[in-house]
């Protein structure tokens, strides 16, 4: 077993961990303490859009394990004042041989970043949600990730508690609902680990809970 894999397993078992940009209570910087999820992107974003070109700002990412009508993982990248989002049915992986479907969905507000809880049955996205991984990310091979997404290919580095290394999102097609069908790929770098399965690391990096434990009355 690689040392990196062992460290990730240990981090998954330890439970609650602080966001590298968070406060001492473990709440991510710039995010309120409410457990209510942020809505889908409104017509007027809560945070003003800003150009990321030419900046060295550390942007956040989060992956939420979401048991809604169907289990999926939500990959969200902070970009221009919102969380640009993809639903990943099988979850992200460090396996460089995997080609994982990622469906480009609507942007979310930044206050969704650390959401963990149970969304009631009548609400959009009803089901239980845990913060499966979080950290920071940086674009690669571009200084304009917004344009890269629009052009259909984004290379980026993740610095999380479970995920790390170079990833690529590539747009392949559009489904019947007009949503972009992308592939999420991990490059064969120092963080790569063949056979790595996200379902082997079920605990939240925020609370240490699994989805089952979170949803118990």
N, C-alpha and C positions, 0 to 999 in steps of 0.2 A: 504493500500500500504506500502511495506517495505521502510525504510529510504534509503537503498541502491538503490532501484529502482527509488526513487525520485531524488537522486543525479545524477543518470545516465541520467534521462530525462532532468534535468537542464543543465548538461554538453552538451547534444546534442543540446539544444536550444541556447547555448551561441555562437556557431560558432567557429571561429579559436581559437585553443589552442596550446600551445607549447609542443613539444616532451620533456619528462623529461630528455632526453640526448641531447637536441638541444641547439642552440644558441639563443640569444635574439630576433632574427628575426623569430623564430619559425621553422628554418630549422634544421632537425635532424643532430646530430653530425655525421661526417664522410660521409655526403651525399652532393653532389654538388647542386648548385642552379638551374640547368637546369631542365626544365619540360619535357624534352624528356625521354621516358621510356627506362629503361635498356633492353638490348636484352636478349633472353634466354641464358642460361649458355654457354659460348664459350668453345672451347676445352682447352684453357688456362685461368683459372680464373684470374680476375683482382687482387684479393686479395689472398695472399698465404694461403693455407689450414693450419689449426692449430688444435691441439687436444684440446677438451673442457674438457677432463677428468681431474678431480681434480682441476678445476679452479672455481673462484667465479665471473667470468665476467658477467656483466649484458648484456644479448643479447636482441635485439630488435625484435618486431613482428609488422606486419601491416596487416590490413584487408582492401582490396579495393573493393568497389562496382562497378562492371564492367558490363555495358550494351553493350554487344557485340551481336553476333547473338542471343544469349540467355542471359538473366540476370543471373549473378552469383556473388558470393563473392569470392575473392582470399585471402586465409589465407596463410601468408608467415612468416616463422620462420627463423631468422638469425642463421646460423649454418655453421661452417667451411668456412667462407668467401663468402657464397652465401645465397640467400633466398630460403630455401626449401619450396615448394609450394603445396597447395591443392586448387582445385576449388570446392566451396561449393554452389551448385545450390540454396538451400533454405536459405543459410546464417547460421552463427553460432548463437547459442541461449544459454541463461542461464537456459532454461527449462530442469530439470534433467530427465524428462520423454521422451525427444525427442532423436531419433536416426537418425542423419543427414548424408546423403551421402556426402562424400568428395573424390574427384578424385585426386589422386597424379599425378601432372603434372611436367614439367621440372623445374629445378632450375632457378632462375633469379639472375641477378647481383644486388649487393647492391645498385647501383644507381637507382634502381626501387623503393626503399623503400618509398620515398615521392612523387612518380609520381602522378599527378592529371592533367587531361586534356582530349582532344579529340584526339584519334588515327585515322588518315585518313583511308578512306575506303580501300585503296590498301595495308595497312600495316597489319602485323600480329596482331590479336586481335582488329581489328577496332571497335571503339565505344567510349563511354565516361566513364571515370574512376574518382572516387573520393576516397580520403583517408577516409574510413568509421570509422576506429579506428586504434590507434597505441599505443605503449607503450613498456614494457619490458616483458620478459618471462624467466622462469627457468624450467629445467627438474625436474621431481619428480620420485622417486623410481629408479633412475639411475644416474650415473655420466658420462654416455656415450650416449647422445641422438642420435648420428649418428648410433651407433649400434642398439639402440632401434628402430629407423625407419627401418633399414635393417631387423630387426627381426619381424617387423609388429605390434608393440604396443608401443606407446609413451604416457606417463603420463606427464603432464606439467601444470604449473601455469601461468596464464596471469594477467598482471597488466596494464590494459588499461583505457581509458576514458569511454568506454561502457561495455567492457567485463572484467570479473574478476573471479578469483577462479580456481578450478582444472578442467582440461579437459583431455580427453583421445581420442587418435586416434588409431583405431584398423583396421588392414587390413583384408578384408573379401574375396575379389575375384579380378579378372582381367578382364577388358572389352575386346572387340574385337580388340581394338587398342593397347593392351598390357599395358594399364594404370591401376595402382592399384586402386581398389574400397575399400575405407575405410569408417568407421563410425566415426563421431565426436560426442562425448558425453560429457555433463557437469555433473560433480558429484553433489550429493545432499549435498552441503556445505552451508556456510553462504552467498555465493553470488548467490545461486540458486533462481530462480523465475519462478514458473510454468506459462505457457502461454506466456512467454516472446518472442516477435516477432521482429526480426531485422528490418523489414519493417516499424515498428512504429518509428524508429529513423533514418530518411533518410539523415540527414545532415553530411557533411564532418567535421571531427575534425580539419582539416587543414585550410579550407577556410570558413566554415559555409554554403557552397552551397549544393544544391541537384544536382543530375545528370541532371535534367531538366534545372535548372538554369545555370549550367556549360555549357551545350550544346547549349544554345541560342546564335544566331549570335551577 
